[in-house]
Amino acid sequence: MQSAVSYQYGRNELPNYKKEQGAWAKICAAGKVSEERSVPEHIEKPPYYFKQMPAGNTLGTPEIKNAEQLEHMRASGKLAAQILRECGKLALVGKTTDEIDTFAHDSIIANNAYPSPLRYAGFPKSICTSINNVACHGIPDDRQLADGDIINIDVTVYKNGYHGDCSQTFLVGNVDESGRFLVDATRDCLDKCIALCGPDVPFNEIGNYIQKFCQQHKLDTVAAFIGHGIGSYFHGPPEIYHYENDMPGRMQPGMTFTIEPILSLGDGDIGLLKDGWTAVTLDDSRSAQFEHTILITDTGAEVLTQ
């Protein structure tokens, strides 16, 4: 889950871009959002559960974690990946995103963990569910999934004081060729980004590769959202840009961060719906996202949310 963009459009104010053609359903407004789900008293909660706090600061020097911290990171990452796999099985025609959120919330609690998005900078639900032209941060609601949808499910858990963050885009029913291409290409892009990572590799290698990948595949990257450091904090340094850049900084063993490119079949420009969270493409084109939390090791990178 990334930080929110700094600009916002009401849906009726979005510029009139050329539209991606297809029979899939466009998301034009948020649905009905159910009441906040409760968290039992015995579950360890992050500080933002108890008081309204802004999103974490991603500027500064990345943390080098010790062995004990890394074991906690592996545990939270493993659980996040497990919950995400189970949520993906619910990406079915007729299922609502609120039902998927309910399942995720209950499953995370059952594993003595906390659903990190809940109350983070005011987010009202336990996971993010982003459908078709929603780039990210979709709020689970009463909309039923339709045949041909693609849906990104973003799961982050807080366990033993540490966050693990991952997401995947799933196919719902019979998705057209363009949609399947987009999802497969985005998955491949993330895998190749992870393969680049290792000690002393510049952080900007990731964004520079993504830009070239998009040019080769006739896609666009949604540049408004970044990967981020993660640990006892949900969002922290380093910032991982998903477009060509010359930002300084190099990877060092013990660093943990997310890589989470969002690729679009149209333009990468986005705006926010009036809920202040749901980021949609301005040209209504579909986008897909995949995300992992990774650890830089002495020899390369370890995926903590595999």
N, C-alpha and C positions, 0 to 999 in steps of 0.2 A: 504494500500500500504506500503510495507516494504522498508528498505534500500537495495541498491544493494550489491551483494556479492563482495568480494575483489579479485576474480580471474576470468579469462576469457579464453575461448577456441574459436578458429574459428571452424565452424561446421565440416570442413574436418579434424580436429585434435582431435575430441572426441574419447576417448578410445572405443574399441569394446567390449561392455558388451553383455550379453545374452539379447535377445529382448523379450518383452512381445508379445505374439501371439494375432492376431485379425485382423479384416478387417477394423478397423477405420483408418483414415488418419493421418499420422505422419507429424508434422511440422518440416521441414528440413531447411527452410530459411524464412526470412521475406519477405512479399509482398511489393507492392507499397504503400507508405505512402503519403497521400495527404498533401496539404499545411496547415500550422497552421491556426486555426479558430480565428476570431477576437473576442475581448472582448470589449463591449461598454465602453465609458469613465466613465459613471456613476456607474459602478460596482466596489465595493471596492475590491482591489487586494492585495495579500500578497507581502511582500518585494521582494521575488525572481522573481516576474513578471518583475520588473524593472531592475534587474541586475543578472548576473549569480552567483549563490551561491551553495555551496556544500549541501548535505543532512544534515538534522538536527542532532545535537549531542544527543545521547540517554543515555549518561553517566551522573551521578550526582544524586541529590536528587529530587524525584518526587514532583511535585507541589500539594499543597492542595488548591482546588478551593473554592471560596466563593459562596454565593447564586446567585449573579448576573452572575458570570462566568458560573455557572451550567445551568442557564436558557438559555444562549447563546449556550452552548453545547447541550442542549436538542433540541433547534431549528435546529441547523446544523445537528444533528444526525437524527432527524425526516425527514428532507428534503433529506438527503443522502439515507435513507431507501426507501423513496417514489420514488426517481429517479431510484434506483436499481430495484425495483419491476416493473416499467414500462419498463426498459431496458430488463428485463428477458422475457417480452412478445415478444420481437423482436428476440429472440434466435431461429430462424426458418431456415429451409433448404433454401438455396439460398440467404439469407441475408448476407451482408458483415459486418465485424466488424467496418469498417469505417462508415457505415450507422448507426450502433448502437452508435458510438462515436458522430456523428452529432446530433442524437436525444438527447443524454445525454447533450451535450454541450448547445444546444438550450434550453433545459428544465431547466437546472441550471441557465442560464442567465435570463430566463423568471421569475425565482423566486428570482431575485436580489441577486444571489450568484455567486461565482467564482468556476470553476472546478479545484480543488486543484492540481491534477497531472500536469496540463499544465505549462511548464517551470520549474517544480520542479527538481533541479539538471540537467536541460536540457531535461527533458522528453517532447516529442513533441505533445502529445495528451491529451485529457480531461479525459479519463478513461483508465484502463488497461483491455485487453481482452486476456485471456490465454486459449488456446485450446489444449485438449488431452495431449500430452507430454510436453507442456509448463507449467512449475510450477507456474510462476507468471511474472508480468511486461511485458506481451505481448503488443506490440504496435498495435493499430487498423490499418488495412490496407485493401487492395482490395480483400482478400481471401473470397470466399463465404462459409458460413457454410454448412457442408455436413451431410447427414443422418448418425446418429450414433455418431456425435461429442459430447463431453462434453466441456462446455465453462465456465470459471470463468470470471465474470464481477465484476470489483473492482471500486467502486464509492466513491469519497471523495469530499465534498463541503466545501467551505469557506464562511461563512455567518456571518455578524456582528462581524467579526474579529476572528471567531473560526471555527475549522475544525471538521467535522463528517465523519467517515471512516467506510465502510462496504463492504463486497463482498459475492458472492454466486456463486456456480457452478450449471449451468442449463443443462438439457438434450435437445439435438437437434434431433428430429425425433425418430427413433427406436434405442435406445442405448442397447448394449448387457448386459448380466447379470452381468459380471464383472464390467462394467462401472457403472451400477446402484448401485451395492453393494458399490463401492468406494465412490460414491457421498453420498449415505445414511449414510455410516459409518462416513464420515468426518463431515457431519452435526451433527450427534449424538455426535461425539467427542467434537465439540465446545460447544454444549449444556451442556454436562457434565462438561466441564472445567468451564463454567460460574457458574454452580451450586456449584462449590467448593469455589467460591470467597466470601470474606467477611472481616470484620475488623480483623486484626492481623494474617491473613492467609499468610504464606510464599509465595512469588512469585514463588518459585521453585516447589510448589505443582502442578502448571499447567503443566510444562514440565514433571515432574515425572509421572503424570497421563497419559499424551499423550504417553509416552514411553510404559507404561503397556498396554494401549489400543491397540497400534500398534502390540505388541507381541501377544495379544489375538486374533486379527483379521487378523494376517499374512499380515500386511501392514508395510510400513516404513515411518518415518517422514522426511521431507526435513528440515534439521537442519540449513541450511545456512541463513534462514530468520526468523526474530523475530517479535513479537508484540512490541508495543511501547507506551509510553505516548503520549498524544495528547491534544491540547487546542488551544491557539492562535498560537502555533507552530504545524507543521505537524507531526514531529517526535521529541520526547524528552524522558526523563526518566519517568518510569522505562523501562528496557529491559525485555521482556517476552519471555523466551526461550521455544521452543516447543519440547524439548527433556530432558532426565534425566539430572539434574544438581544440584549443591549445592550452587548456587549463593545466597548471603545474601539479606535481605530486606523483609519487610512485608507490606501488604496492609493496608491502613488507610482511613477512611471516607474522601471523597472529592477528592480522586485520580481518574483520568480518564485515561484509557489505552485501547489498542486493544488486543484482542486474535484472532489469525488468522492462525491456523494450516494448513499446506499443507501435505497431506498424499498421498503416492504413492503405486501403485500395484507392483512396482519393488524395486530397490534400491533408496535411497533418495539423492544420489549424483547428483549434477547439474553442468552445465556450461553455459556460456553466448554465444548467437549468436553474430555475428560481429557488430550488431547495438549497443552493449554495454548494452542492457536492457533485452532482451528476455531470460529468464532463462529456459533451457530445461533439462529434466532428461538425464543423460549420457547413460542410457540403453534404452532410448526411451519409457519407461513405462508411462502410463497415471497417472496424479495426479489430485487431487481435493482440493479445499480450500473453507472455509467459515470463515467469519470475522464479528465481532461486536465491537463497541466501548462501553465500560461499565464504570459505575460509582460505586465506593465502597461507600455504605451507612452505617448508624449505625447498620443496621440489616442484610446486605447481599450485593447484587449487583443489580444495575438497568441497563438494556440494553437500551442504548440511541439510538440505530439504529434498534429498533424492527420494 
